[in-house]
Amino acid sequence: MSSATQPNLTSFTVRPAVDLAVPSICCLVCSGTEMLSYLPGLLRCENCGFVSADLSISDEELRALYSADYFHGNEYLDYIAEAQSLRLNFRNRLPVLRHLLPAWSEADLLEIGCAYGFFLEEVRNEVRSACGIDICREAIENALERGLNAIAGDYLTIDVGRKLDVITMWDTIEHLKHPDLFIQKAASDLKPGGLIALTTGDIGSVVARLRGRSWRMIHPPTHLHYFSVSTLKKLLHRGGFDVVHVSHPGITRNLRSILYFILALRMNRPVLYRTIKSWPIFDLRITSNLFDIMYIVGRLRPR
C-alpha cells in the first residue's frame, strides 16, 4: 500500500506527560526491592533478578543523548550507511509476525523508536498502515523526506486515537527510563489479541554471564535496563500480554561498524581505527549469533 494511504501521525493528540516519579528501590518487573548488583554501577532485584542502571538521569539529559550524533559516531558509526544490514535484520523478523497475525495485510502497525524508518520501509507495502515515532527529530525528518509516516516525540505523551494490531520496539526497551509505562500504554493502544514485538539484549544468556561487566550490551546511560527472557516475560505478563514467541536471532552488521565499536568506543583506540578502517575487507557484512539478543512477541489478553 502506498504511503499516501497511511494514517497521518501528526494528527495524533499530545496529552500531558505521565507522572514518572517512581521509587528507585522498586523493581519495575515485580515491585520487589532492589539491591546493589554484582555488576558495578547496576542494580539487581533480589526477588526476580532484573538488572537496571542508575536512573537519576533526567528526562532532558536522556533526550539529549539521542541527537543525530547518537546515530553517527556515538552508538553507530553511520546508521544510514548500515541501512542494508538493518533492513535485512528487520526482514528476518517478519515471518514470525506474519505467522502470529494471519490478517497481516489488514494490520495497523506502530513502531516505537523507529529512528530513520528502515523497518517502516520494509513493512509499509505489506500492512494496511505503518507509522513510527522517535525522539530523535533529525532521524524523523529524514524518514519524512523519504515519504514515511512518522512523528518526533515521546510515545507516552501521544494519543494514537485508534486501536492498533501491532506495536514493535526494536532494540528500544533498554533505552527507556520507564519501560513498564510503555508496556502499559501499548496494552491500552492495542486491540485484544494484538501483538507487541521486541528485541533487546539477554543478560541471562551464557555470553552475558561469562562476560559480566564487559558484556557488549552494558553501556549506561544509553542502555538503562537489562532484561533476561524471564524478566521480560514477567514484565509483559504483568502488562496484560501472553508471550507467544521467544528466539535468539543472529544479527547482520557491517565489519567497519564492528571495528569502530571495538577499537574507537570500547578500547578507546581511535587512532588505530582510523589507520585501518579503509582496508577493503571492512566493506563486508557478516551475520553472527552469540545468542545474547532475544526476540520476544506478546499477545494482548482479552480484557
C-alpha positions as CSV (number, residue, x, y, z in Angstrom):
1,M,0.0,0.0,0.0
2,S,1.4,3.4,-0.9
3,S,2.4,5.9,1.8
4,A,-0.4,8.2,0.6
5,T,-3.0,5.9,2.3
6,Q,-1.2,5.8,5.6
7,P,-2.9,7.5,8.6
8,N,-1.3,10.8,9.4
9,L,0.6,10.5,12.7
10,T,0.8,14.3,13.0
11,S,-2.9,14.2,13.7
12,F,-2.3,12.3,17.0
13,T,-3.0,14.4,20.0
14,V,-0.4,15.2,22.6
15,R,-1.5,14.9,26.2
16,P,0.2,15.8,29.5
17,A,3.2,13.6,30.2
18,V,2.7,10.6,32.5
19,D,3.9,11.1,36.1
20,L,7.1,9.2,36.0
21,A,8.0,9.6,39.7
22,V,8.6,6.1,41.0
23,P,10.8,4.9,43.9
24,S,14.2,3.9,42.7
25,I,14.1,0.9,45.0
26,C,11.0,-0.6,43.4
27,C,11.6,-3.2,40.7
28,L,9.5,-2.3,37.7
29,V,9.2,-6.0,36.8
30,C,8.0,-7.5,40.1
31,S,7.7,-4.5,42.5
32,G,10.4,-6.1,44.7
33,T,13.2,-4.4,46.5
34,E,16.4,-3.7,44.5
35,M,19.9,-4.1,45.9
36,L,23.4,-3.4,44.5
37,S,24.3,-5.8,41.8
38,Y,27.5,-7.8,41.5
39,L,27.9,-5.7,38.3
40,P,29.4,-2.3,39.2
41,G,27.0,0.6,38.8
42,L,24.0,-1.5,38.2
43,L,21.1,-2.6,40.5
44,R,19.7,-6.1,40.7
45,C,16.3,-7.0,42.1
46,E,16.8,-9.5,44.9
47,N,13.4,-11.1,44.0
48,C,13.3,-11.6,40.2
49,G,16.9,-10.8,39.2
50,F,16.0,-7.8,37.0
51,V,19.0,-5.5,36.3
52,S,18.9,-1.8,35.7
53,A,21.3,1.2,35.8
54,D,21.2,4.3,37.8
55,L,18.0,6.1,36.9
56,S,18.9,9.5,38.4
57,I,19.5,10.9,34.8
58,S,16.8,13.5,34.0
59,D,14.4,13.2,31.1
60,E,16.1,16.2,29.4
61,E,19.5,14.6,29.7
62,L,18.2,11.3,28.3
63,R,16.6,13.0,25.3
64,A,19.8,14.9,24.6
65,L,21.7,11.6,24.2
66,Y,19.6,10.7,21.1
67,S,20.6,13.5,18.8
68,A,21.9,12.9,15.3
69,D,25.3,12.2,16.9
70,Y,23.9,9.0,18.5
71,F,23.4,7.6,15.0
72,H,26.6,9.0,13.5
73,G,29.6,8.4,15.8
74,N,28.4,7.7,19.3
75,E,26.5,4.5,19.2
76,Y,26.7,3.8,15.5
77,L,29.5,4.6,13.1
78,D,26.9,5.6,10.4
79,Y,23.4,4.4,10.9
80,I,22.3,5.4,7.3
81,A,25.3,3.6,5.8
82,E,24.1,0.5,7.7
83,A,20.7,0.6,6.0
84,Q,21.1,-2.6,4.0
85,S,22.2,-4.6,7.1
86,L,19.5,-3.1,9.3
87,R,16.8,-3.9,6.7
88,L,18.0,-7.5,6.5
89,N,17.7,-7.8,10.2
90,F,14.2,-6.3,10.2
91,R,13.2,-8.5,7.2
92,N,14.2,-11.6,9.1
93,R,11.8,-10.8,11.9
94,L,8.8,-10.5,9.7
95,P,7.9,-14.2,9.2
96,V,7.2,-14.6,12.9
97,L,4.7,-11.7,12.8
98,R,3.1,-12.9,9.6
99,H,2.6,-16.3,11.2
100,L,1.2,-14.9,14.5
101,L,-1.1,-12.4,12.8
102,P,-3.0,-14.2,9.9
103,A,-4.7,-10.9,8.9
104,W,-1.2,-9.3,8.5
105,S,-2.2,-7.4,5.3
106,E,-5.0,-5.7,7.2
107,A,-2.8,-4.7,10.2
108,D,-2.3,-1.2,11.6
109,L,1.3,-1.1,12.9
110,L,3.2,1.4,15.1
111,E,6.9,1.3,15.6
112,I,8.2,2.9,18.8
113,G,11.8,4.0,18.3
114,C,11.6,4.0,14.5
115,A,14.8,6.0,14.0
116,Y,15.3,6.6,10.3
117,G,12.4,4.3,9.4
118,F,14.1,1.4,7.7
119,F,11.7,-1.1,9.3
120,L,8.8,1.0,8.2
121,E,10.1,0.8,4.6
122,E,10.1,-3.0,4.9
123,V,6.5,-3.3,6.0
124,R,4.6,-0.3,4.6
125,N,3.6,-2.2,1.4
126,E,2.6,-5.4,3.4
127,V,0.2,-3.9,6.0
128,R,-2.7,-1.6,6.0
129,S,-0.8,1.2,7.8
130,A,2.7,1.6,9.2
131,C,3.6,4.5,11.4
132,G,6.6,5.4,13.6
133,I,7.6,7.6,16.4
134,D,11.1,8.5,17.7
135,I,12.5,11.2,20.0
136,C,15.3,12.0,17.5
137,R,14.0,14.8,15.4
138,E,16.8,14.6,12.8
139,A,16.0,10.9,12.2
140,I,12.3,11.6,11.8
141,E,13.0,14.5,9.4
142,N,15.0,12.1,7.2
143,A,12.2,9.5,7.4
144,L,9.6,12.1,6.3
145,E,11.7,13.2,3.4
146,R,11.6,9.6,2.2
147,G,7.8,9.5,2.3
148,L,7.4,7.6,5.5
149,N,4.7,8.3,8.1
150,A,6.5,9.2,11.3
151,I,6.5,11.8,14.1
152,A,9.1,13.1,16.5
153,G,8.0,12.8,20.1
154,D,7.5,10.8,23.2
155,Y,5.1,7.8,22.9
156,L,3.9,8.3,26.4
157,T,2.5,11.7,25.5
158,I,0.5,10.9,22.4
159,D,-3.0,9.6,21.9
160,V,-3.0,7.3,18.9
161,G,-6.7,7.8,18.5
162,R,-7.5,4.2,17.4
163,K,-6.7,0.6,18.4
164,L,-3.7,-1.0,16.7
165,D,-2.9,-4.5,15.7
166,V,0.9,-4.5,16.2
167,I,3.4,-2.4,18.1
168,T,7.1,-3.0,17.6
169,M,10.1,-1.9,19.7
170,W,13.3,-3.0,18.0
171,D,16.3,-2.5,20.3
172,T,14.4,0.2,22.2
173,I,13.2,-1.0,25.5
174,E,16.7,-1.0,27.1
175,H,16.9,2.8,26.4
176,L,13.7,3.7,28.1
177,K,13.7,5.2,31.6
178,H,10.3,3.6,32.4
179,P,9.7,0.7,30.1
180,D,6.9,-0.6,32.3
181,L,4.8,2.5,31.4
182,F,5.5,1.9,27.7
183,I,4.2,-1.6,28.0
184,Q,1.1,-0.5,29.9
185,K,0.4,2.2,27.3
186,A,0.9,-0.3,24.4
187,A,-1.6,-2.6,26.1
188,S,-4.1,0.3,26.1
189,D,-3.4,1.1,22.4
190,L,-3.7,-2.5,21.0
191,K,-6.8,-4.4,20.1
192,P,-7.4,-7.6,22.2
193,G,-5.2,-10.2,20.6
194,G,-2.9,-7.5,19.2
195,L,0.9,-8.1,19.2
196,I,3.8,-6.4,20.8
197,A,7.2,-7.4,19.4
198,L,10.5,-6.5,21.0
199,T,14.2,-7.2,20.6
200,T,16.8,-6.5,23.3
201,G,19.9,-7.9,24.9
202,D,19.5,-11.0,27.1
203,I,21.5,-10.6,30.3
204,G,20.6,-14.2,31.2
205,S,22.5,-15.5,28.1
206,V,25.7,-17.6,28.5
207,V,27.7,-14.8,26.8
208,A,26.4,-12.1,29.1
209,R,27.0,-14.2,32.2
210,L,30.5,-15.1,31.2
211,R,31.4,-11.5,30.2
212,G,29.9,-9.9,33.2
213,R,30.5,-6.1,33.3
214,S,32.4,-6.4,30.0
215,W,29.3,-7.7,28.1
216,R,29.0,-5.5,25.0
217,M,25.4,-4.5,25.8
218,I,26.3,-2.9,29.1
219,H,26.9,0.8,28.4
220,P,24.8,3.1,30.5
221,P,23.4,5.7,30.2
222,T,22.1,4.8,26.8
223,H,21.3,1.3,28.0
224,L,19.4,1.7,31.2
225,H,17.7,-1.8,31.6
226,Y,19.0,-5.3,31.1
227,F,16.4,-8.0,30.8
228,S,16.6,-11.7,30.7
229,V,14.0,-13.8,29.0
230,S,12.4,-14.5,32.4
231,T,12.2,-10.8,33.5
232,L,10.9,-9.6,30.1
233,K,8.3,-12.3,30.1
234,K,7.3,-11.2,33.6
235,L,7.0,-7.6,32.6
236,L,4.9,-8.4,29.6
237,H,2.6,-10.7,31.6
238,R,2.2,-8.0,34.2
239,G,1.2,-5.6,31.4
240,G,-1.5,-7.9,30.1
241,F,0.4,-10.0,27.5
242,D,0.9,-13.7,27.0
243,V,4.3,-14.4,25.4
244,V,3.8,-16.4,22.2
245,H,7.3,-16.3,20.7
246,V,10.9,-16.3,22.1
247,S,14.0,-16.7,20.0
248,H,17.6,-15.5,19.8
249,P,18.2,-14.4,16.2
250,G,21.6,-13.6,14.6
251,I,22.5,-10.0,13.7
252,T,24.0,-8.7,10.5
253,R,26.5,-5.8,10.8
254,N,29.0,-4.0,8.6
255,L,32.5,-5.1,9.6
256,R,33.6,-1.4,9.7
257,S,30.9,-0.7,12.3
258,I,32.1,-3.6,14.4
259,L,35.6,-2.4,14.1
260,Y,34.6,1.1,15.2
261,F,32.6,-0.2,18.2
262,I,35.6,-2.3,19.4
263,L,38.5,0.0,18.7
264,A,37.1,3.5,19.0
265,L,34.4,3.1,21.5
266,R,35.3,0.1,23.7
267,M,39.1,0.2,23.6
268,N,39.5,3.9,23.1
269,R,41.9,3.4,20.3
270,P,40.5,5.9,17.6
271,V,44.0,6.3,16.0
272,L,44.3,2.6,15.3
273,Y,40.7,2.6,13.9
274,R,41.5,5.5,11.5
275,T,44.6,3.7,10.4
276,I,43.0,0.5,9.3
277,K,39.3,1.5,8.6
278,S,39.9,1.9,4.8
279,W,41.0,-1.7,4.3
280,P,38.6,-3.2,1.8
281,I,37.8,-6.2,4.0
282,F,35.9,-3.9,6.3
283,D,33.3,-3.3,3.5
284,L,32.0,-6.8,4.1
285,R,28.9,-7.6,6.1
286,I,28.7,-10.6,8.4
287,T,25.9,-12.3,10.3
288,S,26.8,-13.6,13.8
289,N,24.9,-15.1,16.6
290,L,26.1,-15.0,20.2
291,F,22.6,-15.9,21.4
292,D,22.6,-12.8,23.6
293,I,19.9,-10.9,21.7
294,M,16.3,-12.0,22.2
295,Y,13.2,-11.6,20.1
296,I,10.0,-11.8,22.1
297,V,6.4,-11.3,21.0
298,G,3.5,-10.9,23.3
299,R,-0.2,-11.2,22.6
300,L,-2.6,-8.9,24.5
301,R,-5.0,-10.9,26.6
302,P,-8.8,-10.3,26.2
303,R,-9.9,-7.9,29.0
